[in-house]
């Protein structure tokens, strides 16, 4: 079993990584929304995912 200090460190690390993932997803969503608007403006249809 890992020591409590190791578990606390791991938990803090996972929490920090989760926050980074949420921030990155928000940034990607914002840029994708902007890209979709740009594509629509130029009459480009967005393809469906494979």
C-alpha positions in Angstrom: 0.0 0.0 0.0 1.3 3.5 -0.9 2.1 5.8 2.0 -0.5 8.5 2.7 1.8 11.3 1.6 2.3 9.5 -1.8 -1.5 9.1 -2.1 -2.0 12.8 -1.3 0.6 13.8 -3.8 -1.0 11.6 -6.5 -4.5 12.9 -5.7 -3.3 16.5 -6.0 -1.5 15.7 -9.3 -4.6 14.0 -10.7 -6.8 17.0 -9.7 -4.3 19.4 -11.4 -4.3 17.2 -14.5 -8.1 17.1 -14.5 -8.2 20.9 -14.4 -5.7 21.2 -17.3 -7.9 18.8 -19.3 -11.0 20.8 -18.7 -9.2 24.0 -19.6 -7.8 22.4 -22.8 -11.3 21.1 -23.8 -12.8 24.5 -23.3 -10.1 26.1 -25.5 -10.6 23.5 -28.2 -14.4 23.9 -28.1 -14.0 27.7 -28.4 -11.7 27.4 -31.4 -13.8 24.7 -33.0 -16.9 27.0 -32.7 -14.9 29.8 -34.3 -13.7 27.5 -37.1 -17.3 26.3 -37.7 -18.5 29.9 -38.0 -15.7 30.7 -40.4 -16.5 27.6 -42.5 -20.2 28.4 -42.6 -19.3 32.0 -43.7 -17.5 30.5 -46.7 -20.2 28.0 -47.5 -18.0 25.0 -46.5 -20.0 22.0 -45.0 -18.4 20.4 -42.1 -17.8 16.6 -42.8 -19.2 14.0 -40.4 -16.6 12.2 -38.3 -15.5 8.8 -39.6 
